[in-house]
Amino acid sequence: MDTPLSTIAVVGLGTMGTGIAEVLARSGREVIGIDVSDAAARQAVAALEASTARAVQRERITEEERRDILSRFRTFSDLRAAAEAELVIEVVPETYEIKQQVFRDLDAVVSPTAILATGTNALSVTRLAAESQHPERVLGLHFFNPAPAMKLVEVVSSVLTAPPAVVAVTELARLLGKEPVAVGDRPGFVADGLLFGYLNQAAAMYEANYASREDIDAAMKLGCGLPMGPLALLDLIGIDTARTVLEAMYSASHDRLHAPAPVLGQLSEAGLTGRKTGRGFYTYAEPGSQTVVPDALTPSRDGGADAGRTVRSVGVAGSGTMASGIAEVFAKAGYDVVLAARSQDKADTARGRIAKSLERSVTKGRMTAGARDETLARITAAGSLDSLGEVDLAVEAVAEDLLVKQQLFGTLDKVCRPGAVLATTTSSLPVVSIARATSRPEDVIGMHFFNPAPAMKLVEVVRTVLTADDVHATVREVCVKVRKHPVDCGDRAGFIVNALLFPYLNNAIKMVEEHYATLDDIDAAMKLGGGYPMGPFELLDVVGLDVSLAIEKVLHSEFRDPGLAPAPLLEHLVAAGCLGRKTGRGFREYARR
């Protein structure tokens, strides 16, 4: 298997096969494209002609280079054309029957030293290899769509794969300008293994009518910095494809988090499989279009909401980073703000933190000196909650401890005027339990800002079964006025973002526990293959392992799903005091400041 892999066959010229063929031809390889459909072959050639023409127009390649690329791509309808290939990559439909037949047929065609790779993202590479007369030369080579643009390639070894074959395709991936990550053979591998569990939970959340499709997608884009929301991504991938991947994952893991949400089956059976059919979770202008058009589920522009209460002044209870950030948000929007802490010194320190933040904005040209002074003048620092007596909206931002919050709301109940809206910024505690600490639970609502509050656009608006309609309307109106994006969700653990984010993080930890992949490879896979701004272990160390563990415990306690139980490795690191960046060591070590 000591081969330069200069002649490569691609079997299956659908979207992915065509993309892989383009990557190979552009890199100087001789590419043999094989598809039983002449139309598919012609379309693949046309796609390569179009993409290289665009490259010439953009002056990325010359016309001569374009002709060379096109000359290196030859198409055939007979598998025997792969005889001269040193590597064959199959990208045929995602079923064992079809792929196994391809591998059996290839045994009679290619040389004994040729490497056979499957492009599957859901099926067992070991099971496919077992159908070959030479299973030691079979491995997985999982490109991501669109192959020319996406950097990640997962190199999948089975227990039968010979190490030289792995070395050869790994080096090829690097020469193609890709980032190869080594993974073992289990459904979903790394990127899809983590991604599809998250997508499945989002589908289940929508199916349960917990939140609208628009709010679920907006929450994950704005709260986590993801390029697409989960339901829009399912439509792009194909709901039938996602269901197939999840079925394969569940058959291997028997984890309920991987059991396909029933809505995926219902949509698939109805032929509503996403963009390719023109309708999935959303409705599109036409099949294959990415343009979403209004349908019966699209929210009306006015939302049909009740009128809210008048809010002119806002009180913020707390003195930490979140409290000062929220106070800054309201003051920038023109509200008079009272920042109340347990002592005048703490309140003054918090106001000083805001002054420094505003000064940084002036230095960066985001704000004028005059606007800075006006904003700071709207903020009054006070050393007692009694100062919140006349505010129209009181926002609590203290420690994430139920007893502490209940005691504070008991005080707000006595201090704040009748009709004032009382909001908690809890990220994981039951809002109704906080509301019941007052004599007016109908005035209490969740208003979960994300850190840092001045920069993050998302606010989860958490309505309890006791929250009044006009209180809910008030908070939504206020969010818009302070230039935040409100999403509605019910009062259950994790709300939207944490309920979807932390099981994904927990599953990443389990991958490391099982020695399935390394920290670096998992982080790289999710950044390069999933478009995540940070890998799961980078994010865990930033959030804090103790904070992450606490949220995992709340989710597990609420939903009682064994798959949500905190990974033992996370518990061990927290017990050892390795809490992430703030302690200098978490999943990785950091230089002390």
C-alpha positions as a printed Julia matrix, in Angstrom:
593×3 Matrix{Float64}:
   0.0     0.0     0.0
   3.02    2.27   -0.37
   1.41    4.2    -3.22
   1.24    7.87   -4.24
  -2.51    7.58   -4.86
  -2.29    9.51   -8.11
  -5.2     7.74   -9.84
  -8.42    7.68   -7.85
 -11.89    6.4    -8.72
 -15.05    7.94   -7.3
 -18.07    5.64   -7.44
 -21.34    7.56   -7.26
 -21.56   11.01   -8.84
 -24.23   12.65   -6.75
 -23.6    15.93   -4.97
 -20.96   14.52   -2.65
 -19.24   12.34   -5.24
 -19.05   15.24   -7.68
 -17.57   17.47   -4.97
 -14.93   14.9    -4.03
 -14.05   14.4    -7.71
 -13.56   18.17   -8.07
 -11.23   18.3    -5.05
  -9.14   15.44   -6.43
  -8.94   16.79  -10.0
  -7.95   20.25   -8.79
  -5.13   18.66   -6.77
  -3.6    17.06   -9.87
  -5.0    13.54   -9.45
  -6.37   11.5   -12.33
 -10.03   10.99  -11.44
 -12.22    8.17  -12.73
 -15.87    9.04  -12.11
 -18.27    6.11  -12.18
 -22.07    6.19  -12.03
 -24.72    3.85  -13.46
 -26.62    6.96  -14.54
 -25.31    8.68  -17.67
 -27.3    11.76  -16.65
 -25.5    11.88  -13.29
 -22.14   11.62  -15.05
 -23.02   14.43  -17.45
 -24.21   16.58  -14.56
 -20.94   15.94  -12.68
 -18.91   17.07  -15.71
 -21.11   20.14  -16.1
 -20.69   21.0   -12.42
 -16.89   20.79  -12.71
 -16.96   22.91  -15.88
 -19.09   25.55  -14.14
 -17.02   25.68  -10.94
 -13.71   25.94  -12.81
 -15.16   28.63  -15.09
 -16.06   30.64  -11.99
 -12.52   30.13  -10.68
 -11.1    31.55  -13.93
 -13.44   34.56  -13.72
 -12.26   35.2   -10.16
  -8.65   34.82  -11.31
  -7.99   31.91   -8.96
  -6.82   29.69  -11.82
  -5.82   30.3   -15.44
  -7.69   29.01  -18.49
  -4.85   26.56  -19.13
  -5.1    25.23  -15.57
  -8.83   24.85  -16.07
  -8.32   22.74  -19.19
  -5.84   20.55  -17.29
  -8.34   19.99  -14.46
 -11.14   19.06  -16.87
  -8.87   16.68  -18.77
  -8.12   14.78  -15.56
 -11.78   13.93  -14.93
 -13.14   11.01  -16.98
 -16.58    9.45  -16.45
 -17.81    5.88  -16.99
 -20.91    3.81  -16.31
 -19.09    0.5   -15.7
 -17.34   -0.3   -12.42
 -14.58   -2.03  -14.37
 -13.23    1.44  -15.21
 -11.78    1.48  -11.66
  -9.23   -1.22  -12.57
  -6.28    1.18  -12.72
  -7.2     3.12   -9.57
  -4.91    3.05   -6.52
  -7.76    4.3    -4.33
 -11.51    3.89   -4.83
 -13.93    6.1    -2.88
 -17.55    4.95   -2.98
 -20.28    7.53   -2.37
 -23.34    5.53   -3.4
 -26.72    5.61   -1.57
 -26.55    5.06    2.18
 -27.68    1.41    2.4
 -25.7    -1.7     3.31
 -27.06   -3.64    0.33
 -25.85   -1.19   -2.31
 -22.5    -0.46   -0.69
 -21.75   -4.12    0.02
 -22.45   -5.01   -3.6
 -20.02   -2.28   -4.73
 -17.28   -3.69   -2.49
 -17.89   -7.26   -3.71
 -17.72   -6.11   -7.32
 -14.59   -4.03   -6.73
 -12.71   -7.09   -5.45
 -12.89   -8.55   -8.94
 -11.78   -5.31  -10.6
  -9.02   -3.5    -8.71
  -5.48   -4.58   -7.94
  -4.72   -6.3    -4.62
  -2.82   -3.2    -3.43
  -5.63   -0.72   -4.1
  -7.29    0.91   -1.1
 -11.1     0.87   -0.87
 -12.78    3.72    1.01
 -16.41    4.23    1.93
 -17.83    7.72    2.19
 -20.54    6.62    4.61
 -21.46    8.85    7.5
 -23.85    6.43    9.18
 -23.04    2.8     8.41
 -20.51    0.44   10.0
 -17.2     0.46    8.14
 -16.39   -2.92    9.73
 -19.57   -4.48    8.38
 -18.82   -3.11    4.91
 -15.2    -4.28    5.08
 -16.32   -7.79    5.98
 -17.89   -8.09    2.53
 -14.5    -7.56    0.86
 -12.0   -10.32    0.16
  -9.36   -7.96    1.54
 -10.94   -6.22    4.56
  -7.54   -4.9     5.64
  -7.6    -2.42    2.76
 -11.07   -1.04    3.53
 -11.56    2.12    5.6
 -13.83    5.15    5.85
 -13.04    8.49    4.23
 -15.82   10.85    5.27
 -15.81   14.18    3.46
 -18.26   16.93    4.42
 -20.62   18.8     2.12
 -19.72   20.86    0.12
 -16.5    18.88   -0.3
 -14.53   21.64   -2.11
 -15.16   24.1     0.75
 -15.24   21.98    3.91
 -11.83   21.29    5.46
 -12.66   18.3     7.62
 -12.12   14.7     6.55
 -12.73   11.88    9.03
 -10.43    8.9     8.47
 -12.24    5.89    9.9
 -10.42    2.69   10.84
 -12.08   -0.61   11.6
 -10.46   -3.36   13.66
  -9.54   -4.97   10.33
  -7.89   -1.98    8.65
  -4.16   -2.17    7.94
  -2.22    0.84    9.36
  -0.44    1.58    6.04
  -3.81    2.2     4.38
  -4.69    4.71    7.09
  -1.35    6.46    6.7
  -1.78    6.68    2.91
  -5.24    8.26    2.92
  -4.37   10.56    5.84
  -1.43   11.93    3.87
  -3.66   12.27    0.81
  -6.17   14.33    2.82
  -3.4    16.68    3.92
  -2.15   17.04    0.34
  -5.7    17.96   -0.67
  -5.6    20.83    1.82
  -7.93   19.09    4.25
  -7.71   18.51    8.0
  -7.86   14.76    8.63
  -8.97   13.46   12.02
  -8.55    9.83   13.02
 -11.64    8.15   14.45
 -12.85    4.66   15.25
 -15.76    2.88   13.64
 -19.07    3.75   15.16
 -22.15    5.34   13.55
 -21.82    9.09   13.09
 -18.09    9.01   13.8
 -17.19   12.28   15.6
 -18.83   15.25   13.9
 -22.11   13.59   12.93
 -22.08   11.52   16.12
 -22.29   14.72   18.14
 -24.24   16.79   15.64
 -27.12   14.42   14.95
 -27.89   13.81   18.62
 -28.26   17.58   19.02
 -30.41   17.85   15.88
 -32.62   15.02   17.12
 -33.21   16.73   20.45
 -34.11   19.96   18.67
 -36.66   18.08   16.55
 -38.12   16.5    19.71
 -38.26   19.93   21.39
 -40.21   21.29   18.43
 -42.49   18.24   18.3
 -43.36   18.76   21.97
 -44.55   22.32   21.14
 -42.05   23.64   23.67
 -40.88   26.4    21.34
 -41.48   27.46   17.76
 -39.17   26.41   14.95
 -38.13   30.06   14.49
 -37.3    30.49   18.18
 -35.36   27.22   18.43
 -33.25   28.14   15.41
 -32.71   31.75   16.5
 -31.74   30.64   20.01
 -28.97   28.33   18.8
 -27.63   30.8    16.25
 -27.6    33.79   18.59
 -26.88   31.93   21.82
 -24.12   29.65   20.49
 -22.85   31.45   17.41
 -23.84   28.6    15.09
 -24.14   29.3    11.35
 -27.58   27.65   11.14
 -30.33   26.69   13.5
 -30.9    22.93   14.01
 -34.25   22.67   12.2
 -33.02   24.65    9.19
 -29.94   22.41    9.16
 -32.11   19.28    9.19
 -33.93   20.65    6.15
 -30.59   21.23    4.42
 -29.19   17.77    5.26
 -32.44   16.04    4.41
 -34.82   14.8     7.08
 -34.78   11.29    5.62
 -30.97   11.26    5.69
 -30.95   12.45    9.3
 -33.39    9.73   10.25
 -31.18    7.09    8.62
 -28.11    8.31   10.49
 -29.98    8.38   13.8
 -31.36    4.88   13.26
 -27.8     3.62   12.74
 -26.58    5.49   15.83
 -29.41    4.15   17.98
 -28.87    0.57   16.85
 -25.27    0.85   18.1
 -25.77    2.95   21.27
 -29.34    2.15   22.4
 -29.25    5.68   23.82
 -32.69    7.27   23.84
 -31.12   10.56   22.77
 -30.35    8.88   19.42
 -33.81    7.33   18.92
 -35.19    9.36   15.99
 -37.85   11.84   17.07
 -41.22   10.64   15.68
 -41.64   13.89   13.74
 -38.64   12.91   11.59
 -40.4     9.71   10.58
 -43.7    11.49    9.95
 -42.11   14.1     7.7
 -40.03   11.48    5.87
 -43.02    9.25    5.2
 -44.96   12.25    3.9
 -42.14   13.11    1.5
 -41.46   16.39    3.31
 -37.72   15.85    3.57
 -36.44   19.43    3.51
 -35.04   21.75    0.9
 -34.73   19.07   -1.77
 -38.51   18.59   -1.84
 -39.43   22.2    -1.07
 -40.84   21.49    2.37
 -39.63   20.11    5.66
 -39.7    21.95    8.96
 -39.95   25.09    6.79
 -41.51   25.71    3.39
 -39.26   26.78    0.49
 -39.92   28.68   -2.74
 -39.4    25.49   -4.77
 -37.63   22.14   -4.48
 -33.9    22.72   -4.06
 -34.36   26.37   -3.11
 -32.87   27.88    0.04
 -35.47   30.67    0.14
 -37.92   30.2     3.01
 -41.46   31.36    2.25
 -44.3    32.0     4.72
 -46.63   29.11    5.54
 -49.38   28.36    8.05
 -46.84   28.16   10.9
 -45.07   31.45   10.17
 -45.66   33.93   13.03
 -47.68   37.02   12.12
 -45.79   40.29   12.18
 -47.81   41.71   15.07
 -47.7    38.36   16.87
 -51.25   38.98   18.13
 -49.71   39.88   21.51
 -51.46   41.78   24.28
 -50.27   45.26   25.12
 -47.56   45.36   27.72
 -47.06   47.57   30.76
 -45.17   50.85   30.53
 -41.5    50.6    31.46
 -39.51   53.8    31.96
 -37.11   52.75   34.7
 -35.29   49.5    35.36
 -33.72   48.09   38.49
 -30.94   45.5    38.4
 -30.25   43.52   41.57
 -26.69   42.22   41.74
 -23.1    43.4    41.41
 -21.38   40.75   39.31
 -20.4    40.71   35.64
 -23.87   39.76   34.44
 -25.6    42.39   36.57
 -23.33   45.2    35.35
 -23.67   43.98   31.76
 -27.47   44.01   31.93
 -27.47   47.47   33.53
 -25.26   48.7    30.68
 -27.68   47.27   28.1
 -30.67   49.12   29.56
 -28.8    52.39   30.09
 -27.55   52.38   26.47
 -31.15   51.98   25.33
 -32.2    55.13   27.22
 -33.69   53.64   30.37
 -33.01   55.08   33.8
 -31.3    52.29   35.72
 -30.86   51.63   39.43
 -28.04   49.16   40.07
 -28.65   47.75   43.56
 -26.11   45.63   45.43
 -25.69   44.39   49.0
 -23.45   47.34   49.83
 -22.63   50.74   48.38
 -19.04   49.64   47.72
 -20.2    46.67   45.62
 -22.64   48.86   43.72
 -19.96   51.46   43.02
 -17.57   48.73   41.84
 -20.2    47.41   39.45
 -20.87   50.91   38.09
 -17.11   51.36   37.67
 -17.03   48.15   35.61
 -19.67   49.65   33.32
 -17.64   52.85   33.0
 -14.62   50.85   31.83
 -16.76   48.93   29.33
 -18.16   52.16   27.91
 -14.67   53.63   27.69
 -13.53   50.65   25.64
 -16.43   51.29   23.26
 -15.31   54.91   22.86
 -11.71   53.82   22.22
 -12.89   51.37   19.54
 -15.03   54.02   17.87
 -18.32   52.29   18.69
 -19.61   55.12   20.85
 -18.98   58.85   21.21
 -17.69   60.37   24.42
 -20.98   62.25   24.75
 -23.03   59.07   24.47
 -20.75   57.43   27.05
 -21.37   60.23   29.54
 -25.13   60.22   28.94
 -25.29   56.43   29.38
 -23.32   56.46   32.61
 -25.43   59.33   33.96
 -28.54   57.16   33.65
 -27.12   54.59   36.09
 -27.55   55.09   39.82
 -25.54   52.83   42.13
 -27.33   51.91   45.34
 -26.34   49.81   48.34
 -29.81   48.53   49.18
 -32.73   46.84   47.42
 -34.97   49.52   48.92
 -33.79   51.74   46.05
 -35.85   49.61   43.64
 -39.15   50.76   45.11
 -40.27   52.83   42.11
 -38.82   50.92   39.13
 -41.16   49.51   36.49
 -39.01   46.43   35.82
 -36.74   44.74   38.36
 -34.19   42.27   36.99
 -32.45   39.88   39.37
 -28.88   38.84   38.48
 -27.43   37.17   41.57
 -25.86   33.75   42.26
 -27.41   30.69   40.6
 -28.79   29.37   43.88
 -32.51   28.75   44.3
 -32.64   29.71   47.99
 -30.69   32.93   47.37
 -33.0    33.91   44.52
 -36.14   33.06   46.49
 -35.0    35.22   49.39
 -34.21   38.09   47.03
 -37.62   37.85   45.33
 -39.28   37.79   48.72
 -37.59   41.15   49.38
 -38.48   42.51   45.92
 -42.11   41.55   46.6
 -42.1    43.85   49.61
 -40.02   46.64   48.09
 -41.23   47.01   44.49
 -44.4    48.95   43.71
 -47.59   47.1    42.68
 -47.6    46.4    38.95
 -43.81   46.26   38.61
 -42.54   43.35   36.51
 -40.08   41.07   38.36
 -37.63   39.14   36.18
 -35.03   36.51   37.01
 -31.98   35.84   34.83
 -31.64   32.22   35.94
 -30.2    29.87   33.32
 -31.27   26.6    34.89
 -33.55   27.0    37.93
 -37.37   26.68   37.82
 -38.78   30.18   37.42
 -42.09   29.19   39.01
 -40.28   28.21   42.23
 -38.8    31.69   42.34
 -42.17   33.27   41.52
 -43.88   31.42   44.37
 -41.58   33.19   46.81
 -43.68   36.32   46.12
 -47.33   37.19   46.69
 -47.65   38.1    43.0
 -46.3    35.2    40.89
 -48.26   36.52   37.91
 -45.77   39.43   37.76
 -42.71   37.15   37.63
 -41.0    35.97   34.45
 -37.64   34.63   33.3
 -35.39   36.92   31.27
 -32.26   34.91   30.53
 -29.52   37.11   29.1
 -26.34   35.54   27.73
 -22.81   36.5    28.72
 -21.47   39.05   27.87
 -24.85   40.77   27.99
 -23.85   43.91   26.02
 -22.65   41.79   23.06
 -24.99   38.77   23.0
 -28.26   39.4    21.16
 -30.34   36.58   22.61
 -32.75   36.72   25.54
 -34.78   33.64   26.47
 -38.17   34.8    27.74
 -39.36   32.14   30.17
 -43.03   32.16   30.95
 -44.42   30.1    33.82
 -47.96   28.73   34.07
 -48.7    31.68   36.38
 -47.17   34.54   34.35
 -49.68   37.18   33.21
 -50.12   37.84   29.5
 -49.25   41.53   29.82
 -46.07   40.7    31.76
 -44.95   38.42   28.92
 -45.8    41.16   26.38
 -43.91   43.74   28.43
 -40.69   41.77   28.5
 -40.84   41.01   24.77
 -41.36   44.71   24.01
 -38.48   45.7    26.29
 -36.17   43.15   24.65
 -36.82   44.69   21.25
 -36.24   48.2    22.6
 -32.83   47.21   23.99
 -31.99   45.6    20.61
 -32.13   42.02   21.8
 -33.84   39.08   20.11
 -36.43   37.49   22.42
 -37.34   33.81   22.08
 -40.22   32.29   24.0
 -39.82   29.08   25.95
 -41.53   27.29   28.76
 -40.34   26.91   32.32
 -38.32   23.7    32.17
 -34.66   22.91   32.82
 -32.21   24.37   30.33
 -34.86   26.36   28.45
 -33.79   26.15   24.77
 -30.05   26.78   24.51
 -28.7    24.89   27.52
 -31.13   22.02   27.0
 -29.64   21.47   23.54
 -26.06   22.55   24.17
 -25.08   20.64   27.31
 -26.1    17.12   26.24
 -23.9    17.7    23.18
 -21.0    18.75   25.43
 -21.61   15.78   27.71
 -21.53   13.37   24.75
 -18.21   14.85   23.62
 -16.76   14.06   27.06
 -18.05   10.48   26.79
 -16.18   10.12   23.47
 -12.92   10.96   25.24
 -13.75    8.63   28.15
 -14.17    5.8    25.68
 -10.85    6.65   23.97
 -12.75    7.04   20.74
 -11.03   10.26   19.66
  -8.73   12.9    21.15
  -9.69   16.29   22.56
  -7.96   18.02   19.66
  -9.6    15.87   16.99
 -13.07   16.32   18.49
 -12.63   20.09   18.74
 -11.29   20.23   15.19
 -14.14   18.05   13.89
 -16.86   20.28   15.32
 -15.24   23.52   14.19
 -14.38   22.32   10.7
 -17.26   19.91   10.11
 -20.07   21.57   12.06
 -19.19   25.26   11.79
 -19.02   25.68   15.56
 -17.07   28.77   16.7
 -15.43   26.71   19.44
 -14.86   23.0    19.93
 -16.73   21.36   22.85
 -13.66   21.15   25.1
 -12.63   24.72   24.4
 -16.16   25.79   25.32
 -16.34   23.66   28.45
 -13.12   25.2    29.76
 -14.45   28.7    29.05
 -17.86   28.1    30.65
 -16.32   26.38   33.66
 -16.51   22.68   34.38
 -18.3    23.28   37.69
 -20.97   25.38   35.97
 -21.31   22.76   33.24
 -21.67   19.94   35.77
 -24.35   21.85   37.67
 -26.39   22.33   34.5
 -25.95   18.68   33.52
 -27.25   17.62   36.93
 -30.29   19.88   36.6
 -31.08   18.47   33.14
 -30.66   14.89   34.35
 -32.83   15.52   37.39
 -35.59   17.13   35.32
 -35.78   14.68   32.41
 -34.56   11.49   34.18
 -32.96   10.28   30.96
 -29.92    8.02   31.55
 -28.26    9.57   28.49
 -28.22   12.92   30.29
 -26.29   11.66   33.32
 -23.1    13.74   33.7
 -20.03   12.01   32.28
 -17.89   10.62   35.14
 -14.79   12.34   33.73
 -16.51   15.72   34.17
 -17.35   14.89   37.78
 -13.78   13.74   38.47
 -12.23   16.92   37.06
 -14.56   19.12   39.11
 -13.81   17.11   42.26
 -10.09   17.66   41.57
 -10.58   21.41   41.3
  -9.84   21.47   37.55
 -12.58   23.86   36.55
 -11.25   25.26   33.27
  -9.56   28.5    32.39
 -10.47   30.18   35.67
  -8.32   27.69   37.62
  -5.64   27.26   34.96
  -6.59   23.66   34.24
  -9.65   21.87   32.92
  -9.57   19.58   29.93
  -6.45   21.5    28.97
  -3.86   23.47   30.92
  -3.58   27.26   30.68
  -0.92   29.77   31.59
  -1.6    31.51   34.87
  -2.33   35.21   34.57
